[in-house]
Amino acid sequence: MNLGVVARLLGLLLLAQSCLGLIPLAVDHAGLHPIAPWIWMCAVSAGAGLLLALVGRRIGAGDVGPREGAAITVGAWLALAFTAALGLRLAIPGATYVECWFEAISGLTTCGASAFGERLSIEAMTEGVKLWRALLNWLGGVGIIGLGLVLLPMLAGGASFQMFRSESSGLSLDRLTPRLADTVRFILVYNLALNLAVCLALWLVGVEWLEAVCHAFATVATGGFSTRDLSVAGLANPAAEWVIAGGMLLAGVNFMLVVAAMRGQPSALWRSEEVRAYLIIVLVAVAVVALILALDRQHYRDDPHTLVRHAAFAVISLGTSTGFVLGFEADTHGWAGWHPAAVVVLLACTLGIGCTGSTVGGAKMLRLLIIAKGVRRTLRQFAEPALVSPVTIDGRPLPDRAALMAFAWVSCFILSLVLGTFILVTVAPLDLLSAGTACVSALTNAGPALGEFSPERSAQAAGPAGMVVLGLLMLVGRLEFLAILVLLSWRTWRR
């Protein structure tokens, strides 16, 4: 393990974060709020970053491999979360550092679960705090790839691909262009354009500009942080709800395919088996949930528009692991209080039905397709032992390694879920339903869960120790286990 190059890049990322912290500082200064919290955060982040950068300054090219890439990725989230939490702790009276660390790691992993909203009102916080939470979502989406684009050329060329592979959510992403830097630039341009489009659309339907910016960042990053205690429901704006639902749906599509379509290959999207499956499952899930609600609730039978809007919003929000919530006027628990059959459908969506190459969490549709086709092939081979039938995606046979990786993800997910639930019920006074669904939500970066963590509640029920456990599970799920396993391997530290 080359610790010098790891320290250098982490230092550069912290320096970049200190510059990003000037944005909430400027916003709070304009709003006549105290700016000392942001000054301290920027100073600590810059100081730590400078120290780390100096430690690894003599490291040259050719020193970065998979081990360093994994260490940089994991270290980036932890380092950025620790320093980002400092600004929240100093800017929010009454908040504890653990609550703020949980908020920061949730934002950076785009989980969207919040420690605030009950004991501490989000709506009472300063504009700078609200914007900083949204920036954490943005940074955890593709912002960190953009920072890597700027910083990684200073290091070995191999570092770029190692970090991109560790950070980007997907099994196998074909490079859109021969050079990784060009690929990342195209992704960033599309992401920024989508952010701008969602922000303008929200502003045009009556959302105040700061809230439009914050919700746009959280929507496109599928992060789920809102400026309201009741999430998007607090906006009380049906048009804004449709805008956000559309933004989440687009954010769940493979960014590389969208960019390919924009560059003269419009058929790339529909030719993708993963995109077709994603859209079909969303439509089917919305129809099923809407039918269940129509049969179960008079409130929805009397208002078909609200019925469709709430069903579509819930499916898309949970399916893309965003975590925004609606429906409190029909039930005080939001979607968690709907008919159990509808809740089961939504929990299934929580496992992750978005596409690889997007910012969504969870299993992702490509992995689900590979698993389903792998199971089907195995069943067919039981009946016909001599059958040779490779698993194919988009008409192309996949190597056996792809199927093994998909099933390995499932194994790691189950193991992490069982272990995480055991630890959580041990350190926090939680029932099994609350702890289990909270761990599923953390691992899939979906946000809300059931029981003590239902949509109208915060993460306060977990207590300090439980918040640390859930925060670490968010990181494990965001990095899809691989980077964590690399760091835990004794071979990584052998040399």
Summary of the structure (lengths in Angstrom):
residues: 495
radius of gyration: 21.9
end to end distance: 6.0
largest distance: 75.1
contacts: 1848
relative contact order: 0.11
helix: 70%
strand: 1%
